[in-house]
Amino acid sequence: MTIPPAGPAGPPLEPSDAANSESPVDPEPSNSRRSLRESRDKGTRSSRRALLDAAPPREKKSRRGAWGCLIVSLVLLGLAGGAAALLQEPIGTVLGMVQGPADYDGTGGAEVVVMIHDGDTGQDIANSLVAQDVVKSYDAFYQVLRDESPEAVFQPGAYRLAEQMSARAALDALLDADNKLEQTVVIPEGTATVAILQLISEGTSVPLVDLEAAAADVMPYGLPAEATTLEGFLFPATYTFPEGTTGSDAIRMLVDRQFEALDSAGVAPADRWKTIVLAALIQREAGLTEDFYKVSRVFLNRLDPARWESGLLQSDATVAYGTGATDRVTTTDAERADSANAYNTYVHPGLPVGPISNPGDVAIDAAVNPAEGSWLYFVSWNLDTGETIFSTTIAEHEAAVAKWLAWMDEHPEYD
């Protein structure tokens, strides 16, 4: 059986040399975001139409009064029909129509650093702000953004914002040059190396070509002998680089920080490779923080011949990585059957041949300190909350998968 993915991954980051190019707001969503928006609109903006009966004809001498009565009748009927239609809507939808999209008040609280990437659309920025709880809803921010005149123009980089800002305050902060953090980069957990190099180039004065050249040779950075790339050894965090930082300087800073994380977790230098390979897998497959330790146990149980005879981890995330897709964890039947993919853990037993992401502290700790349990399967059945069911038997797992499929049927926007 497969181990279904923990949840949808983020959008791909395409390499670009235009690190400081301006990104005007794209008024039209990308295909994937348009489909999500259309699905949401279908559920919340159903058409409403009051059926009005024609009034019977009146005598000509009363023409003026007749038209007045007709207009009043039409208005009353329209209001009644509209009210009847509204009563059939969920109360949340009705309130949204009356009050507008959900929004916070004020300028927010705790500081948050938000990254705008080269090529980000207004939809991308709105989703990022919602994900970091800067704004309360996508619609609140996007409505303010669409109404902005002249059109808002953003530059890639890191910006100082706050949690729970009003949509208006968040947009004003993004457009205030004083809030742009120079030489600062935010690297999320689980980001692949190719995307990290792009992020550094967007937030600093280091050209992407210099970073790629510095990453081509891993020998100077003291990585384990098994490492042929930097994957897994660039610690995800928020960095502010000194002026004059070179490509190799930036990479060394991230590698040294990953070594610090491994040392703090009690990982001996001789065990760094195996730990990072497992941690990188956990990082991509796990959803909620508390589940990292259970996911770690599932994979370790599958590596135990006494528990799992085949030794196949059957992770879609590893298969996807081997195809060159670092932005997804779902795969096709053909991809899972491809033995030429060295990262295909449906075909090749044991851990993947290398890390498939750059893990953070929690994933590393989970690799070192897995939960105790006999689980062999897991499935994230609610992709909104990330709730995951862990199972020991195939019957338990099939019941969990059925629950996930039922949830998917109710949420076609995730299809």
N, C-alpha and C positions, 0 to 999 in steps of 0.2 A: 504494500500500500504506500501511497505517496504521503508526504508530510505537506499538507496544504500550506500556502504562504501565510505569514503572520498579518499581512495587510498590504494595501497598495503602496508602491514606492513613490518617491518624489519625481518631479519632471527632470528630463535629461539636461545636462549642461554641455553645450557644444563648445569646443575650443574656439577661441577667437583672439586675434592680436589687438583688437580694438578695446584695450583695457579701460580707457577713459572716455569712450564714445558716449554721446548722449542717447537716451532711450525715450523717444516720445511715446505717449500713451497710445496703444493700439486700441481703437474703439471696438474692434471685432475680436471675439475670443478665438483662440486656437481651436482646432477640431475637437480635441479631447475636452477642453474646458467648455466649448460650445455645447457639446452633448450633455455635460453635467448640468449646465445652465438650463438647457431646453427641458431636460427631465424635471428639474426643480420647478420651472415655470408651469409645466403641464399640471403639476400637483397643487400649485398655489394660485394660479391665475385662470381659473376656469371661466368661460364666458357666461355672462348673465344677460338674459333678455326677457323683459316683461311683455306678455301678449296682451295687446290692447284691442278691445272690441270697438268697432266703428259706432259712433253715436247715430241714432235715427235722424233723418232730415227734419228740419224745422220750417215753419212758414217764413217766407221771404221778409215779411215786415219785422220779424224778430232776428234778422241776420246778425246784427252786432252782438246781441245777447247770446244768440246760439253759439257763435264762435267763442265767446268768452266762456260759456259753460263747457263747450267741447274741450277747450284748452285746459280748464280746471280739471275736468274729468280725466283727460289724458295724463296730467301731472299726478293726480291722486292714484290712478291705476298704475302708473309707472312706479311711484313710490311704494305702493303696496306690493307690486310684483318684485321690485328690487329687495324690499324687506323680506319677502318670502324666500327669495333666492339666498339672501344672506343668512337666514336662519338655517339653511341647509348646509352652510359651510362650517368647518371646524372653528371654534372660538378663536384659536390662534391666528387663523387666516383672516378672520373678520377684523381682529385687532390690528393686524399688520396692514390691512387696507386702510383703516381709519388713522392709525398712528404713524405709519411709515415703518421702514425697517428698524430692527432692534439696534440700539446705539447706546454707548456709554456717554456719561456727562463729564465735562472737565478735561483736564490735561493729563490725567493719569497718575500713577504712583511709582512703583519700583522701576528702575532703569532697565531698558531692554535694548540690545544692539540688533538691528535688522539689516540684512544684506539685500541690496538690489543688484541683480546680475545683468550682465550685458545681454540685451535682447529681451528682457522681461517686459511683458505687456501689463496693462492695468489690471487684468485679471490675475496675473501671476503675483503682483504686488499685493492685491487684496487678499488672496489666499494666504500669503506669507504672514500678513498682519493678523489675520484671524487665527492661524496656527500658533502664533506666539502670544495670543490674547492681548494684542495691542488694540484692536478694534473688536466690537462685539459681533458684527456680522459682515459677511461679504457684501450684501446689498447696500448697507449703510455707507461703506467706504466707496464702493463703485459708483453709487449715485452721486456723491459729492465730487468724485473724480470726473465723471461725465459732465457735470455742470460747470466745471472749472473753465474759466475763460480769462486769458488765452489758455490754450491747451497746456497741461502740465508736462514738463520735460524733466526726466530724471537722469542722473549720472550713476553708473555702477559704483558700488562701494558700500561701506558700512555707515549706518546712521544711528545716532543716539535718540531713542524714543522712550516711551514708558508703557507700562501695562495699563490696560483699560482706559484708553484715551477715547474721546469722541472722534468720529470719523473726520470731522473738520479739523480738529487739533492735530490728528495724525498726518493729514495731508499737508497742513501748514508746516509741521516739523520736518517732513521729508523735503519740502521745497526751501527750507531755511538752510543756507550754506553753512551756518555756524554749527549745525547738528551733524554735518558729515565728518566722520572720523578719518583723518588722514593716516595712511599706512596701516589700516586696521582691517582684519579679515575674520569672519566667523565661519568655522568649519564644523558642520554637523557630524554627529556620530554616524558611522556607516558610509561616509562619502568615499568614493573610489579615488585613486590617485590622480587619474586624468582630470577629474573634476576639481580636485584640490589645487592642482597647478593653475587651473583656470580661475579659481576663486582668488588665489594669491595675486595673480596678474590684474584682476579687477579692482582689488582693494589697495594695491601698492603701485609704486613706479617701476616695478620689476617687469620687463617684457616677458610675455609667455614663452617666446622662443628661447630666452635665457634659462627659464625654469625647466623647459623640456630638455635642453642640452645638459643642465646640471643633474637631471634625473636619469639620464641615459646610462650613467656609470654609477653603480651603487657602492663600489669598493671604498670610496673615501668616508662613508658614513658609519662603518663598523657594524653592519648588519650581519645576522647569522650567515654561515657559509651557504645554506640552502637558498637564500634569497637571490633572485635574479632581477627583481624590480623593487621599488619602494613600497609596494602594496602591503598594507598592514602596519607599517612602521611610521606613519605620519599621524601623530596624535591629534584628534579632533578637539578644538577649543577655540577661544577668541584670542587672536594674536595682534599685537601692535609692534610693527617692525621699525627699527631705527632707520633714519635717513641714510641712504648709501648702501642699504642691504642688497646683496647680490643674490642671484638665483640659488647658488650653493649655500649661502648663509641662511636663507629662508628655509631650505630643506633641512639643513643641519639642526636648526632650532626645533623643528617639528619632530625629527628623529630623536633628538636628545630628550625631548619631552615624553616621547613614548617609552623610552628606556626608563625614565623616572617613574612612569606609571607601572611598568612591569616590576621594577625594584620595590615599589611601595606595596604591590600585591604579593610580594614574597617569591617572585619568579626568579630562579637562578639563571644566569646568562646561558647556560647549556640548554635550558628549557624554553627559551624565548620563542623559538620557531614554532614548536608544537602548540604552545599556548596561544600565540597570535593567530595561527591557522584556525584553531577552534573558536577563539573569541571573535574573529572576523565573521565566522559562520553564524554564531549566536547573534551577533549584532544585526545581521541581515534577516534572520528568521524570526527573532523574538519581537513581540509587540510591547506589552506593558512591562515596566521595569521589574515587577515582582515575578514575571514569567521567565526572565532571562535564566534564572537558576534551574528551573524545571526544563527548559529547552536544552540547556547544557546536559542535564541528566539523560534526556531522551537520546541525544547523540552518543553519549558515552555508553548507554545501554546497548545501542545498536553496534557499537564497536566491540562489544563483549560477545564472543562466539557462543557462550553458554546461554545467552539471552536471545541473540539474533544471529542465526546461523549464516546468513548470506554475507554479513558484514557491510551491506550496502546502506549508506546513510539516506539515500533517496531524497536529496534536498534539491528543490527546484531552483533555489537561489544560486547554487553552485553551477548548475547546468546553464542558467541564464548568463552568469558571468563568463563562462567558457565560450559563449557565442559572441561575446563582446558587448552584451547588453548589461550595463552596470546600473540601469535605472528601473529594472523590473525584477520580480521574483517568480513570475508565471512562465510556463514553458508549454511547448506543443508536444504531441506524441512523438513526432519525428525527432525533435531535439532531445527528448529523453532516451531515445533509442540510438543516438549517434555515439558510437564508441570512439570516434576520432576526436571527440571533445575530451581532453584530458581532465577537465573539471566535472565530468558527468558522473555523479555519485549514484546514478541508477545503474551504471555499467561497471564502474571501477570501485572496488571496495576500499574501505578505510577513509581517512580524512582526505579532503581535496589536496591536489598537488601544491597548493599555495593559498595564501589569504585571498578572500574575495571582497574585502572592504577594509577600512581603517577603523578599528574598534576603539571605544572609550573605556572609562574606568569600570563601569558596571559590567560590561561584557567580559572584560579581563577578569574581574573578580568572580563572575559566574563560571568562567572556564576553570578557575583554580578551586572554587568552592561550590560545586554543583549541589542542588537540593538532593535529599535522599528520596528515592521513589523507584517504582518498577515500571514507569511509563515507557511505552515504545512508540506512541503516536501523539500528535497534537493537531488541533485545527482551530483557527481563529474563526469562531462562528458569527461574531458581530463585528463587522469591519468599521462601524462607527466608534465603538468603544474599545475595540481590540481584545475583548474578552475571549479567552482561549480555553478549550477543553482538552485535558490531558487524559489519555487512556492507556490501559495495560493490554487489553484484549482486542482482537479484531472486531468482535461484536460491539464493544463499547465505542470503538472508533467509528464504525459504520453508523451508529446512532448519532454520534457527534457530527459526522459529515452530513447526515440527513437534516440535522438542525441548521447547519450552515447553509445548505441548499435551499431550505425553506426560507431562511432570512434573505438569501439572494433573490428569490422569487418576489419577495416583498419590496426589494430595493433594486429595481432594474438599472438604476443609474450606475451601479457598480459592475454591470455585465461587461 
